[in-house]
Amino acid sequence: MQASSPRATLRAVARASATALVALPALSILATSAFAQSSLDPVVVIGTREPQALSKSVADIVLIDRDTLRDSGAASVEEVLRRYAGLQILQNGGPGQTAGYLLRGTNTNSTVVMIDGLRIGSATLGQAAFEALSLDQIERIEVLRGPASGLYGSDAVGGVIQIFTKRGQGPLNITSGVAVGEYDSRKADFALSGAQAGFDYAASIGRETSDGVSSIRPNDRSGYYNPDRDGFRRTAATARLGFTPADGHRIGISASQNKLNAQYDSANFGGPPDYLSDPTPDFRNRLTTRVVSADYRGTLSPIWTTTVQVTHGIDDSRAGAPDPLPFKTTRDQATWQNALRLAPDQQLLLAYERLSEKADGVVTDTLKRHNDAYIAGYTGQFGATSLQGNLRRDESSAYGGFTTGSLGASYALTEALKVRALAGTSFRGPTFNDLYYPFYGRDNIQPERGRSIELGVNWRSGATSASATVYRNKVRDLIVYNPDPNGTDCPAGYFGCAGNIGHATLKGATLTGAHRLGNWNFAANVDFLDAKNDETGARLIRRAAHQESVSVDYDTGVWSAGASVTDIGKRPDAAGNLGGYALLDLRATWRFLPQWRLEAKVLNAADRDVEPVYSYQGLGRQAWIGVRYDMKGF
């Protein structure tokens, strides 16, 4: 499908970028997350794999902190990432349905997702199941926007998302909440955390259910529509325990489990000659993810800090009807990382990482592969100049060796204004499904390779901050679904298959900022994207040319009220154009006691008709009301 107006899109990107670079103060009403709401400089890990002040980062990083997560009123991890980090979200229906995520226009499986340092997700699909995660178990989220294979290896073509679960500190604290909403929706959570006598501990459990709506629209051309309601049940639990035998040394273990049981619409098909569809069975996606981890971090000398982590993750899925097909993937990861302080403002990072993956399923034989990675990174501060360089070598048993890297720098023109530049290479190895899935996979699929460059500027003064980033990412052999309408590319009997696009270009601009005025907070994220197949000139499907999110909140300390608007532009899909839409979410809280607050929200308050993917539908207006307790007070 040809782009409707690629020149117009590029002109819009250029105009937006020029405006941001010349007139940054005008962006004071725009924001990503709440990073400007504190006078302290937040610390992030994702940009260098070691703690670093966010203001010194060369990369484009978004921090979504605990307060932002708590007060956002968002219904899911996907919505938080869309609103505050600019990800475009694809979902096969409403909450609980399979969700995809596009960071800077790359495919869902072209972004690395981690929890507490461990890669998560299915090794067959190559993506994380955000629909199985609960916001209640998350302490903060860090998002690195832009290719990062030089630090994180395969799949970091679009960037990296790292989720951190809660860790205990200080006296015992207990938090809990319950809420009810339309579509027979209910949720409850309970958590405790603290530290004493060298031990720190944290545990949480949450449960959410909803009856939802039919995930498919009536009269869909695939014959999947079933008028029943497609609801879900989700249970999430985490536990972390740490021991500090001496200052600068900590030993920790953690475990988490997420269980999802979600109904969805599909069909079983009869034989020739009619191949009639039967959508009446109760199709369900039963997904269980488990992660167990042990780690040690110690300061061995004033210049040497070492980290060792061993993790085991399971992604166990049973989907379909009446006899669901099982797929189970296992990921075992071991990391040894060393940070060497060459000088007070210079650091050398050396790390080794081994990742072993295994996939079991009734339609494929047991598949195994492993990857060994050797990582070197350097960060340095020289007055107003910051430098960062990364180099990584991956050796895969499945697709050979790749060397990737990045080089970046920033320069502080004034105390408030900083400019930065970053260039790098990336790659993504094909998933097990890309290679071997029956009637889809092809064993000649090549890994993706990318080359990127980005320029950015950051401005911060008091309670106001803003930034602008322009980027260009050239990807070779982009792995996509090939519908093969002419029947020339896929093997006989395939209804489409995995394929490589020779060259694709992903370019765009992101404008962000933050402003606080008295009790008022303003927040937004504006993204322009031009993603196309260079060989045909067609826009890549399901990518919106623009997406904006704006939030306004007013907080007196006793009560607060806020609103968010997210606008998604038109998107091409395989079967036709998807119309743009805007979502209005409203929220309010009342702190009627220091430890208690009443919460209310209305999602999609304008009751817009949402078609996130062709033939699928999201929820209409949904009101929630609940109460939350925090022993330490809000």
C-alpha positions as CSV (number, residue, x, y, z in Angstrom):
1,M,0.0,0.0,0.0
2,Q,1.5,3.3,-1.1
3,A,2.0,6.1,1.4
4,S,-0.6,8.8,1.0
5,S,1.7,11.7,1.3
6,P,5.4,10.9,2.1
7,R,6.6,14.3,1.2
8,A,4.1,16.0,3.5
9,T,5.1,13.7,6.3
10,L,8.8,14.5,5.8
11,R,8.0,18.2,5.7
12,A,6.1,17.9,8.9
13,V,9.0,16.1,10.5
14,A,11.5,18.8,9.3
15,R,9.3,21.7,10.5
16,A,8.7,20.1,13.9
17,S,12.4,19.4,14.4
18,A,13.5,22.9,13.3
19,T,11.0,24.5,15.6
20,A,12.1,22.4,18.5
21,L,15.8,23.1,17.9
22,V,15.3,26.9,17.5
23,A,12.6,27.5,20.1
24,L,13.0,25.0,22.9
25,P,11.4,27.2,25.6
26,A,8.2,27.0,23.7
27,L,8.1,23.2,24.4
28,S,7.6,23.8,28.1
29,I,4.1,22.5,28.0
30,L,5.3,19.2,26.6
31,A,6.5,16.2,28.7
32,T,7.5,12.6,28.7
33,S,7.4,11.5,32.3
34,A,7.7,13.3,35.6
35,F,11.5,13.7,35.4
36,A,11.2,17.5,35.8
37,Q,9.0,17.2,38.9
38,S,11.9,16.8,41.2
39,S,15.0,18.9,41.8
40,L,17.0,15.8,42.2
41,D,18.8,14.3,39.2
42,P,17.3,10.8,38.7
43,V,19.6,7.8,38.2
44,V,19.1,5.3,35.4
45,V,20.8,2.1,34.4
46,I,19.6,1.4,30.9
47,G,21.9,3.8,29.1
48,T,25.2,2.3,30.2
49,R,24.2,-0.9,32.1
50,E,25.5,0.9,35.2
51,P,23.9,3.6,37.3
52,Q,24.3,7.0,35.7
53,A,22.7,10.4,36.3
54,L,19.9,10.9,33.7
55,S,21.2,14.4,32.8
56,K,24.6,12.9,31.8
57,S,23.1,10.4,29.4
58,V,24.1,10.6,25.7
59,A,21.1,8.4,24.7
60,D,17.4,9.3,24.4
61,I,16.1,7.8,27.7
62,V,12.6,8.1,29.3
63,L,12.2,7.4,33.0
64,I,8.7,6.5,34.2
65,D,9.0,6.6,38.0
66,R,6.8,5.1,40.8
67,D,4.7,8.3,41.3
68,T,4.0,8.6,37.6
69,L,2.9,4.9,37.5
70,R,0.7,5.3,40.5
71,D,-1.0,8.6,39.5
72,S,-1.3,8.0,35.7
73,G,-4.7,6.3,35.9
74,A,-3.5,4.0,33.0
75,A,-5.1,0.6,32.7
76,S,-2.0,-1.3,31.5
77,V,1.7,-1.4,30.9
78,E,1.1,-0.9,27.2
79,E,-0.9,2.3,27.8
80,V,1.8,3.7,30.1
81,L,4.5,3.1,27.4
82,R,2.3,4.7,24.8
83,R,1.6,7.8,26.8
84,Y,5.0,8.5,28.3
85,A,7.5,6.8,26.0
86,G,5.8,7.3,22.6
87,L,5.4,3.6,21.7
88,Q,2.8,2.7,19.1
89,I,0.6,-0.1,20.5
90,L,-1.1,-2.8,18.5
91,Q,-3.6,-5.0,20.3
92,N,-6.0,-7.7,19.1
93,G,-8.9,-6.3,21.0
94,G,-9.2,-4.8,24.5
95,P,-7.3,-5.4,27.8
96,G,-5.9,-8.8,28.2
97,Q,-5.6,-9.4,24.4
98,T,-2.2,-10.0,22.7
99,A,-0.4,-6.7,22.4
100,G,2.4,-5.6,20.1
101,Y,4.5,-2.5,20.5
102,L,6.4,-0.4,17.9
103,L,9.4,1.7,19.2
104,R,10.6,4.2,16.6
105,G,8.7,2.2,13.9
106,T,10.5,-1.1,14.4
107,N,8.7,-4.4,14.8
108,T,7.5,-5.7,18.1
109,N,10.3,-8.3,18.3
110,S,12.9,-5.6,17.5
111,T,12.9,-4.2,21.0
112,V,14.6,-5.9,23.9
113,V,12.3,-6.1,27.1
114,M,13.9,-6.9,30.4
115,I,12.7,-7.3,34.0
116,D,15.4,-6.6,36.7
117,G,18.1,-7.3,34.1
118,L,16.7,-10.5,32.6
119,R,15.4,-10.7,29.0
120,I,11.7,-11.8,29.1
121,G,9.3,-13.0,26.4
122,S,8.7,-15.9,24.2
123,A,11.7,-17.2,22.2
124,T,9.3,-18.4,19.5
125,L,7.4,-15.1,19.1
126,G,10.4,-13.0,20.1
127,Q,8.3,-10.6,22.1
128,A,7.2,-9.9,25.7
129,A,3.6,-10.5,26.8
130,F,2.8,-7.1,28.3
131,E,-0.8,-8.2,28.5
132,A,0.3,-10.6,31.3
133,L,2.0,-7.9,33.4
134,S,0.4,-5.9,36.1
135,L,1.3,-2.3,36.8
136,D,1.0,-3.0,40.6
137,Q,4.2,-5.1,40.6
138,I,6.4,-2.4,38.9
139,E,8.6,0.1,40.7
140,R,9.7,2.1,37.6
141,I,10.3,1.7,33.9
142,E,13.3,2.9,31.9
143,V,13.0,3.1,28.1
144,L,16.0,3.7,25.8
145,R,14.7,4.9,22.5
146,G,17.0,4.1,19.6
147,P,19.2,1.1,18.5
148,A,21.3,-0.3,21.4
149,S,22.8,-3.6,20.1
150,G,26.2,-2.4,21.1
151,L,25.1,-2.9,24.7
152,Y,22.2,-5.4,24.6
153,G,22.8,-7.4,21.4
154,S,20.2,-9.0,19.2
155,D,16.7,-7.4,19.0
156,A,17.7,-3.9,20.2
157,V,17.0,-2.4,16.8
158,G,14.3,0.0,18.1
159,G,15.5,0.2,21.7
160,V,15.3,-1.3,25.1
161,I,12.6,-1.4,27.8
162,Q,13.7,-2.3,31.3
163,I,11.1,-2.9,34.0
164,F,12.2,-2.8,37.7
165,T,10.1,-4.5,40.4
166,K,9.9,-3.2,43.9
167,R,12.8,-3.5,46.3
168,G,12.5,-3.2,50.1
169,Q,14.0,-0.3,52.0
170,G,13.4,1.4,55.4
171,P,10.7,0.3,57.9
172,L,7.9,-2.1,57.0
173,N,5.4,-0.7,54.6
174,I,2.2,-2.2,53.4
175,T,0.2,-1.0,50.4
176,S,-3.0,-2.4,49.0
177,G,-5.9,-1.4,46.8
178,V,-9.2,-2.6,45.4
179,A,-11.2,-1.2,42.4
180,V,-14.3,-2.1,40.3
181,G,-15.1,-0.9,36.8
182,E,-17.6,-1.4,34.0
183,Y,-17.5,-4.5,31.8
184,D,-17.7,-6.4,35.2
185,S,-14.1,-5.5,35.8
186,R,-12.4,-5.9,39.2
187,K,-8.9,-5.7,40.6
188,A,-7.1,-6.0,43.9
189,D,-3.5,-5.9,45.0
190,F,-1.4,-6.3,48.1
191,A,2.3,-5.6,48.7
192,L,4.7,-5.3,51.6
193,S,8.3,-4.2,51.7
194,G,11.1,-3.1,54.1
195,A,14.6,-3.7,55.4
196,Q,16.0,-4.8,58.7
197,A,19.3,-6.2,60.1
198,G,21.0,-6.3,56.7
199,F,18.0,-7.9,54.9
200,D,15.7,-6.2,52.5
201,Y,12.5,-7.8,51.3
202,A,9.5,-7.0,49.0
203,A,6.5,-9.1,47.9
204,S,3.4,-8.3,46.0
205,I,0.3,-10.1,44.6
206,G,-2.4,-8.8,42.4
207,R,-5.5,-10.1,40.6
208,E,-7.6,-8.5,37.8
209,T,-10.6,-9.8,35.9
210,S,-12.9,-8.3,33.2
211,D,-15.6,-9.7,31.0
212,G,-14.6,-7.3,28.1
213,V,-16.3,-7.2,24.7
214,S,-16.0,-9.3,21.6
215,S,-12.5,-8.8,20.3
216,I,-13.5,-9.1,16.7
217,R,-15.9,-6.8,14.8
218,P,-19.0,-8.3,13.2
219,N,-18.8,-9.4,9.6
220,D,-15.0,-9.6,9.6
221,R,-13.7,-11.1,6.3
222,S,-11.8,-13.9,8.1
223,G,-14.9,-15.4,9.6
224,Y,-13.6,-15.1,13.2
225,Y,-16.5,-13.1,14.7
226,N,-18.2,-14.6,17.7
227,P,-20.7,-12.3,19.6
228,D,-19.6,-13.6,23.0
229,R,-17.6,-11.3,25.4
230,D,-13.8,-11.9,25.4
231,G,-12.7,-11.3,29.0
232,F,-9.6,-12.2,30.9
233,R,-8.2,-13.1,34.3
234,R,-4.7,-12.1,35.3
235,T,-2.8,-12.9,38.5
236,A,0.7,-11.5,39.2
237,A,3.1,-12.2,42.0
238,T,6.6,-11.1,42.8
239,A,9.1,-11.6,45.7
240,R,12.6,-10.2,46.3
241,L,15.0,-10.9,49.1
242,G,18.4,-9.4,49.6
243,F,21.2,-9.6,52.2
244,T,24.0,-7.0,52.7
245,P,26.7,-8.7,54.7
246,A,29.0,-5.6,54.5
247,D,28.8,-2.1,53.0
248,G,29.0,-2.3,49.2
249,H,28.1,-6.0,48.9
250,R,24.6,-7.4,48.3
251,I,23.3,-10.9,47.5
252,G,19.8,-11.1,46.2
253,I,17.2,-13.6,44.9
254,S,13.9,-12.8,43.2
255,A,11.0,-14.6,41.7
256,S,7.9,-13.6,39.7
257,Q,5.0,-15.3,38.1
258,N,2.2,-13.9,35.9
259,K,-0.7,-16.0,34.8
260,L,-3.2,-14.9,32.1
261,N,-6.4,-16.6,30.9
262,A,-7.8,-14.6,28.1
263,Q,-10.7,-15.4,25.7
264,Y,-10.3,-14.4,22.1
265,D,-12.1,-14.8,18.7
266,S,-10.8,-17.2,16.1
267,A,-12.1,-20.1,14.0
268,N,-11.5,-23.7,13.1
269,F,-11.8,-24.4,9.4
270,G,-13.3,-27.4,7.6
271,G,-11.8,-29.1,4.6
272,P,-12.1,-28.6,0.9
273,P,-13.7,-27.4,-1.2
274,D,-15.4,-24.7,1.0
275,Y,-13.0,-24.5,4.0
276,L,-16.0,-23.1,6.1
277,S,-15.1,-21.4,9.3
278,D,-16.5,-22.3,12.7
279,P,-16.0,-19.4,15.2
280,T,-18.2,-20.9,18.0
281,P,-15.5,-22.7,20.1
282,D,-14.2,-21.0,23.2
283,F,-10.8,-19.9,22.1
284,R,-8.4,-19.0,25.0
285,N,-4.9,-17.9,25.5
286,R,-3.5,-19.5,28.7
287,L,-0.1,-18.0,29.4
288,T,2.2,-18.4,32.4
289,T,5.5,-16.6,32.7
290,R,8.0,-17.3,35.5
291,V,11.3,-15.7,36.2
292,V,13.8,-16.8,39.0
293,S,17.0,-14.9,39.5
294,A,20.0,-14.8,41.8
295,D,22.6,-12.0,41.8
296,Y,25.6,-10.5,43.6
297,R,26.9,-7.0,43.4
298,G,30.0,-5.9,45.2
299,T,32.5,-3.1,45.4
300,L,35.7,-5.0,45.4
301,S,37.9,-1.9,45.5
302,P,37.5,1.9,45.1
303,I,37.8,1.4,41.3
304,W,36.2,-2.0,40.7
305,T,32.5,-3.0,41.1
306,T,31.4,-6.4,39.9
307,T,28.0,-7.9,39.2
308,V,27.1,-11.5,38.7
309,Q,23.5,-12.6,37.8
310,V,22.0,-16.0,36.9
311,T,18.4,-16.1,35.8
312,H,15.9,-18.7,34.6
313,G,12.8,-17.7,32.7
314,I,9.8,-19.8,31.4
315,D,7.1,-18.7,28.9
316,D,4.4,-21.4,28.8
317,S,1.5,-20.8,26.5
318,R,-1.5,-22.9,25.6
319,A,-3.8,-21.3,23.0
320,G,-6.7,-22.4,20.8
321,A,-9.8,-24.5,21.0
322,P,-11.0,-27.1,21.6
323,D,-7.5,-28.7,22.1
324,P,-5.1,-25.8,22.8
325,L,-1.6,-26.1,21.3
326,P,1.2,-25.9,23.9
327,F,4.3,-23.8,23.4
328,K,7.0,-23.6,26.0
329,T,10.2,-21.6,25.8
330,T,13.0,-21.4,28.3
331,R,15.6,-18.8,28.6
332,D,18.7,-19.2,30.9
333,Q,21.0,-16.2,31.2
334,A,24.3,-15.7,33.0
335,T,26.0,-12.3,33.2
336,W,29.3,-11.2,34.7
337,Q,29.7,-7.4,34.5
338,N,32.6,-5.2,35.8
339,A,32.7,-1.5,36.1
340,L,36.2,0.0,36.4
341,R,36.5,3.7,37.5
342,L,39.5,4.9,35.6
343,A,39.0,8.4,37.0
344,P,36.2,10.2,39.0
345,D,34.3,10.9,35.8
346,Q,35.5,8.0,33.6
347,Q,34.3,4.4,33.5
348,L,35.2,1.3,31.6
349,L,32.6,-1.5,31.4
350,L,33.6,-5.1,30.6
351,A,31.0,-7.9,30.6
352,Y,30.3,-11.4,29.4
353,E,26.8,-12.7,28.8
354,R,25.5,-16.2,27.8
355,L,21.9,-16.7,26.8
356,S,20.5,-20.2,26.1
357,E,17.1,-20.7,24.6
358,K,14.9,-23.7,24.2
359,A,11.5,-24.1,22.6
360,D,9.1,-27.1,22.9
361,G,5.7,-27.4,21.1
362,V,3.5,-30.1,19.6
363,V,3.9,-28.7,16.1
364,T,7.7,-28.5,16.1
365,D,10.6,-30.6,17.5
366,T,12.5,-29.3,20.5
367,L,14.7,-26.4,19.3
368,K,17.8,-25.1,21.1
369,R,20.3,-22.4,20.5
370,H,22.7,-20.3,22.6
371,N,24.5,-17.0,22.3
372,D,27.8,-15.8,23.8
373,A,28.4,-12.1,24.1
374,Y,31.5,-10.0,25.0
375,I,30.8,-6.3,25.8
376,A,33.0,-3.3,26.3
377,G,31.8,0.2,27.1
378,Y,33.3,3.5,28.0
379,T,31.8,6.7,29.5
380,G,33.7,9.9,30.2
381,Q,33.0,13.4,31.4
382,F,35.4,16.2,30.4
383,G,34.0,19.5,31.6
384,A,31.0,20.3,29.4
385,T,31.6,17.2,27.2
386,S,30.2,13.7,27.8
387,L,31.5,10.8,25.7
388,Q,30.1,7.2,25.4
389,G,31.3,4.3,23.2
390,N,30.1,0.7,23.2
391,L,31.3,-2.4,21.4
392,R,29.7,-5.9,21.5
393,R,30.5,-9.2,19.8
394,D,27.7,-11.9,19.7
395,E,28.4,-15.5,18.7
396,S,25.2,-17.4,18.0
397,S,24.9,-21.1,17.4
398,A,22.0,-20.4,15.1
399,Y,23.1,-17.5,12.8
400,G,26.8,-16.9,13.4
401,G,28.7,-13.9,14.7
402,F,27.8,-10.2,14.7
403,T,29.8,-7.2,15.9
404,T,27.8,-4.0,16.8
405,G,28.7,-0.8,18.4
406,S,27.8,2.9,19.0
407,L,29.5,6.2,19.6
408,G,27.9,9.3,21.1
409,A,28.7,12.6,22.6
410,S,26.9,15.5,24.3
411,Y,28.0,19.1,25.0
412,A,26.5,21.5,27.5
413,L,26.2,24.8,25.8
414,T,24.9,26.4,29.0
415,E,23.8,25.0,32.4
416,A,20.3,24.6,30.9
417,L,21.0,23.6,27.3
418,K,22.7,20.4,26.0
419,V,23.2,19.1,22.5
420,R,23.9,15.4,21.8
421,A,24.6,13.1,18.9
422,L,24.7,9.3,18.7
423,A,25.4,6.8,15.9
424,G,25.4,3.0,16.0
425,T,24.8,-0.4,14.4
426,S,22.2,-3.0,15.3
427,F,20.9,-6.5,14.4
428,R,18.1,-8.9,15.1
429,G,18.3,-12.6,14.7
430,P,15.3,-14.5,13.4
431,T,13.0,-16.1,16.0
432,F,12.3,-19.8,16.1
433,N,8.9,-19.0,14.5
434,D,10.6,-17.0,11.7
435,L,12.7,-20.1,10.9
436,Y,10.7,-23.2,11.7
437,Y,7.0,-22.6,12.4
438,P,4.9,-24.9,10.2
439,F,3.5,-23.2,7.2
440,Y,5.1,-19.9,8.1
441,G,8.8,-20.2,8.9
442,R,11.6,-20.3,6.3
443,D,15.1,-21.6,7.2
444,N,16.7,-19.1,4.8
445,I,15.6,-16.0,6.7
446,Q,18.5,-13.6,7.3
447,P,19.1,-11.5,10.4
448,E,18.2,-7.9,10.2
449,R,21.0,-5.3,10.2
450,G,20.7,-1.6,11.0
451,R,22.7,1.6,10.9
452,S,21.3,4.6,12.8
453,I,22.1,8.2,13.6
454,E,20.3,10.7,15.9
455,L,20.7,14.3,16.9
456,G,19.1,15.7,20.0
457,V,18.9,18.8,22.3
458,N,17.8,18.9,25.9
459,W,16.8,22.0,27.9
460,R,16.1,22.2,31.6
461,S,15.5,25.3,33.8
462,G,13.9,25.0,37.2
463,A,10.5,23.3,36.9
464,T,10.6,23.4,33.1
465,S,12.3,21.0,30.7
466,A,12.1,20.1,27.0
467,S,13.9,18.0,24.4
468,A,13.9,17.2,20.7
469,T,15.4,14.2,18.9
470,V,15.6,13.5,15.2
471,Y,16.6,10.1,14.0
472,R,17.2,8.0,10.9
473,N,17.6,4.2,11.0
474,K,18.4,2.2,7.9
475,V,17.5,-1.4,8.2
476,R,18.6,-4.2,5.8
477,D,16.7,-7.5,5.6
478,L,13.9,-6.3,7.8
479,I,12.0,-9.5,8.9
480,V,8.2,-9.1,8.3
481,Y,5.2,-11.2,7.4
482,N,5.0,-11.7,3.6
483,P,1.4,-12.2,2.4
484,D,2.8,-13.4,-0.9
485,P,-0.3,-12.5,-2.9
486,N,1.2,-13.8,-6.2
487,G,2.2,-17.1,-4.7
488,T,5.9,-16.7,-5.7
489,D,7.8,-16.3,-2.5
490,C,6.4,-18.8,0.0
491,P,6.5,-22.6,-0.2
492,A,3.4,-24.4,-1.7
493,G,0.6,-24.5,0.8
494,Y,1.7,-21.5,2.8
495,F,-0.8,-18.6,3.3
496,G,2.0,-16.1,3.5
497,C,5.3,-16.7,5.3
498,A,8.2,-15.0,7.0
499,G,10.2,-12.8,4.7
500,N,13.0,-10.2,4.4
501,I,12.5,-6.7,3.1
502,G,15.7,-5.7,1.3
503,H,15.9,-2.2,2.8
504,A,13.7,-0.1,5.0
505,T,14.1,3.4,6.3
506,L,12.7,4.5,9.7
507,K,13.0,8.2,10.4
508,G,11.2,10.7,12.5
509,A,11.3,13.2,15.3
510,T,10.3,13.1,19.0
511,L,9.4,16.3,21.0
512,T,9.2,16.1,24.8
513,G,9.3,18.4,27.8
514,A,7.8,19.1,31.2
515,H,6.4,22.1,33.1
516,R,5.1,22.7,36.6
517,L,3.3,25.8,37.6
518,G,2.1,25.9,41.2
519,N,-0.3,23.0,41.7
520,W,-0.5,22.4,37.9
521,N,1.6,19.8,36.0
522,F,1.6,19.6,32.2
523,A,2.9,16.6,30.3
524,A,3.0,15.3,26.7
525,N,4.9,13.3,24.1
526,V,4.8,14.1,20.3
527,D,6.2,11.7,17.7
528,F,6.4,11.9,14.0
529,L,7.3,8.8,12.0
530,D,8.1,8.0,8.4
531,A,8.6,4.3,8.1
532,K,8.7,2.8,4.6
533,N,9.9,0.0,2.4
534,D,12.7,1.5,0.3
535,E,12.1,-0.9,-2.6
536,T,8.4,-0.2,-3.1
537,G,8.1,3.2,-1.4
538,A,5.2,1.9,0.6
539,R,4.7,2.8,4.2
540,L,5.2,-0.1,6.6
541,I,1.9,-1.4,7.8
542,R,0.3,-0.4,11.1
543,R,2.7,2.5,11.6
544,A,1.0,5.9,12.3
545,A,2.7,8.9,10.8
546,H,2.1,10.8,14.0
547,Q,1.1,10.2,17.6
548,E,0.6,12.7,20.4
549,S,-0.1,12.4,24.1
550,V,-0.9,15.4,26.4
551,S,-1.7,15.3,30.1
552,V,-2.8,18.0,32.6
553,D,-3.0,17.4,36.4
554,Y,-4.0,19.6,39.3
555,D,-3.0,18.5,42.8
556,T,-3.8,20.3,46.1
557,G,-2.3,17.6,48.3
558,V,-5.8,16.5,49.5
559,W,-7.4,16.0,46.2
560,S,-6.2,15.9,42.6
561,A,-7.8,15.8,39.1
562,G,-6.2,15.1,35.7
563,A,-6.9,14.4,32.1
564,S,-4.9,12.8,29.3
565,V,-5.5,12.9,25.5
566,T,-3.7,10.4,23.2
567,D,-4.1,11.0,19.5
568,I,-3.1,8.2,17.0
569,G,-2.9,9.0,13.3
570,K,-4.2,6.9,10.4
571,R,-2.3,3.7,9.7
572,P,-2.0,1.4,6.7
573,D,-2.9,-2.2,7.3
574,A,-2.7,-5.3,5.2
575,A,-6.5,-5.2,4.4
576,G,-7.0,-1.5,4.3
577,N,-6.4,1.8,6.0
578,L,-7.1,2.2,9.7
579,G,-8.7,5.5,10.8
580,G,-7.1,7.7,13.3
581,Y,-8.6,8.2,16.8
582,A,-8.2,10.1,20.0
583,L,-8.7,8.8,23.5
584,L,-9.6,11.0,26.5
585,D,-8.9,9.6,29.9
586,L,-10.0,11.4,33.2
587,R,-8.9,10.7,36.7
588,A,-9.4,12.1,40.3
589,T,-8.2,11.2,43.8
590,W,-9.3,12.3,47.3
591,R,-6.9,11.7,50.2
592,F,-9.4,11.5,53.0
593,L,-6.9,10.2,55.5
594,P,-3.0,10.4,55.4
595,Q,-2.8,6.7,54.5
596,W,-6.0,6.4,52.5
597,R,-7.2,7.8,49.2
598,L,-10.3,7.3,47.0
599,E,-9.5,6.9,43.3
600,A,-11.8,7.3,40.3
601,K,-11.1,7.3,36.5
602,V,-12.9,7.2,33.2
603,L,-11.1,5.6,30.3
604,N,-12.0,6.5,26.8
605,A,-14.4,9.1,28.3
606,A,-15.6,10.2,24.8
607,D,-16.6,6.6,24.0
608,R,-14.6,6.6,20.8
609,D,-14.8,3.6,18.5
610,V,-11.3,2.1,18.5
611,E,-9.9,-0.2,15.9
612,P,-6.3,-1.0,17.1
613,V,-5.8,-3.6,14.4
614,Y,-7.9,-4.3,11.3
615,S,-11.2,-6.0,12.2
616,Y,-10.4,-5.9,16.0
617,Q,-12.1,-3.5,18.5
618,G,-11.1,-2.0,21.8
619,L,-13.3,-1.1,24.8
620,G,-15.7,1.9,24.8
621,R,-16.1,4.1,27.8
622,Q,-15.1,2.5,31.1
623,A,-15.5,4.0,34.5
624,W,-13.5,2.8,37.6
625,I,-13.7,3.6,41.3
626,G,-11.5,2.2,44.0
627,V,-9.7,2.8,47.3
628,R,-6.0,2.6,48.1
629,Y,-4.0,2.2,51.3
630,D,-0.3,3.1,52.0
631,M,1.0,2.6,55.5
632,K,3.6,5.4,55.0
633,G,1.1,7.8,53.6
634,F,0.8,9.4,50.2
